[in-house]
């Protein structure tokens, strides 16, 4: 592996050194500048939070072509998106849902349930409106008197499906 390269000053390009033994080239055209390759050690980095790439920098004044490294901080990971399908599926088999079914049937409860079902179906189809979904949750819960164990279970369901990062149970 050669430790030298040529820099073509007319074309501004780095070229392979014509010799493998790094000895001087006799009769070298003056348009070529001989540069020494300086290979920097790869620094330590955290692959969980950083990425590393090789760099090549010309320093014509020093007669060097530096092969270095650039460490870039990775953006923080995105929080998981709400999984509306999982939430709705788990809700339908929960004690919370059974408590809703056991609640006295009223026209207001039926309307609130229709609004909630419409909002969750839109969300499951990828047409989520956070304001509509939040309003539907509050509307439905406003028509129910849930025991604390059901509220706790609903919080677990929301957390498991990452809805708790977007929605609250109380206004």
C-alpha positions in Angstrom: 0.0 0.0 0.0 1.5 3.3 -1.1 1.9 6.1 1.4 2.0 8.7 -1.4 -0.4 10.2 -4.0 -0.2 12.8 -6.7 -2.3 15.9 -6.8 -3.0 17.2 -10.2 -2.9 21.0 -9.7 -4.5 21.6 -13.1 -7.5 19.3 -12.7 -7.6 19.4 -8.9 -7.7 15.6 -8.6 -5.9 13.1 -6.5 -4.2 10.3 -8.5 -2.5 7.1 -7.5 1.3 7.4 -7.0 2.9 5.7 -10.0 5.4 3.7 -7.9 4.7 1.1 -5.3 7.9 1.7 -3.3 7.2 5.4 -2.6 10.6 6.4 -4.1 10.7 9.7 -6.0 9.4 9.8 -9.6 12.1 11.0 -12.0 11.0 13.7 -14.4 7.6 14.3 -12.7 5.6 17.0 -14.5 5.5 20.1 -12.3 1.7 20.2 -12.4 1.8 17.2 -9.9 2.3 17.7 -6.3 3.4 14.7 -4.2 1.3 14.3 -1.1 1.9 12.1 1.9 -1.1 10.0 3.0 -1.8 10.5 6.7 -4.1 7.8 8.1 -5.7 8.8 11.4 -6.6 6.1 13.9 -10.3 5.3 14.0 -11.7 6.9 17.1 -13.9 5.2 19.6 -17.6 5.9 19.1 -21.0 4.6 20.4 -22.8 2.9 17.5 -26.1 3.3 19.5 -25.9 7.1 19.5 -23.3 8.0 16.8 -22.3 7.1 13.3 -18.8 7.4 11.9 -17.7 8.0 8.3 -14.3 8.3 6.7 -13.1 11.7 5.6 -10.5 12.8 3.0 -8.9 16.2 3.4 -6.3 17.9 1.3 -3.7 20.0 3.0 -1.6 21.2 0.1 0.5 23.6 2.3 1.5 20.6 4.5 1.8 18.3 1.5 -0.8 15.9 3.1 -3.9 13.9 2.1 -5.5 13.2 5.5 -7.7 10.2 5.9 -9.6 11.0 9.0 -13.0 10.3 10.6 -16.1 12.2 11.3 -18.4 11.3 14.2 -22.0 12.4 13.9 -24.6 12.2 16.7 -27.6 10.2 15.6 -31.0 11.8 16.2 -32.9 10.5 19.2 -35.1 7.5 18.4 -38.7 8.3 17.5 -41.1 7.2 20.1 -43.4 4.3 19.0 -46.5 5.4 17.1 -49.9 4.6 18.6 -51.1 1.2 17.5 -54.9 1.7 17.2 -55.6 -1.8 15.9 -53.9 -3.4 18.8 -55.6 -1.1 21.3 -59.1 -1.7 19.8 -58.5 -5.4 19.7 -57.4 -5.5 23.3 -60.2 -3.2 24.4 -62.9 -5.4 22.9 -61.6 -8.4 25.0 -61.1 -6.4 28.2 -63.0 -6.0 31.4 -63.3 -2.3 30.6 -65.4 -3.2 27.5 -67.5 -5.6 29.6 -68.2 -2.7 32.1 -69.2 -0.5 29.2 -71.7 -3.1 27.9 -73.1 -3.5 31.5 -73.7 0.3 31.8 -77.3 1.4 31.6 -78.2 2.0 27.9 -79.0 5.7 27.2 -79.2 7.7 24.1 -76.2 9.8 25.2 -74.1 6.7 25.8 -75.1 5.3 22.4 -74.1 8.6 20.7 -70.8 8.7 22.6 -70.1 5.1 21.7 -70.8 5.8 18.0 -68.5 8.8 18.0 -65.7 6.7 19.6 -66.1 3.8 17.2 -66.0 6.2 14.3 -62.9 7.9 15.6 -61.1 4.7 16.3 -62.0 3.2 12.9 -60.7 6.3 11.2 -57.5 6.0 13.2 -57.1 2.3 12.4 -57.5 3.2 8.7 -54.7 5.7 8.9 -56.9 8.8 9.0 -56.3 9.7 12.5 -57.4 13.1 13.9 -55.9 13.4 17.3 -58.4 16.1 18.3 -61.4 13.9 17.2 -60.0 10.9 18.9 -59.2 12.7 22.2 -62.7 14.3 22.1 -64.3 10.8 21.5 -62.4 9.3 24.4 -63.6 12.1 26.8 -67.1 12.0 25.4 -67.4 8.3 26.0 -65.8 8.3 29.4 -68.0 11.2 30.4 -71.0 8.9 29.9 -69.6 6.1 32.0 -68.9 5.6 35.6 -66.0 3.2 35.6 -64.6 1.6 38.7 -60.9 2.4 39.5 -59.8 -1.1 38.5 -61.3 -0.5 35.0 -59.6 2.9 34.7 -56.3 1.3 35.7 -56.9 -1.5 33.1 -57.7 1.1 30.4 -54.5 3.0 31.2 -52.5 -0.3 30.8 -54.2 -0.9 27.4 -53.4 2.6 26.3 -49.8 2.3 27.4 -49.3 -1.1 25.8 -50.5 0.4 22.5 -48.6 3.7 23.0 -51.8 5.7 23.0 -50.8 7.2 26.4 -48.2 9.3 24.7 -50.9 11.1 22.7 -54.2 10.9 24.7 -55.3 11.4 28.3 -58.4 10.0 30.0 -59.4 13.3 31.6 -59.7 16.8 30.1 
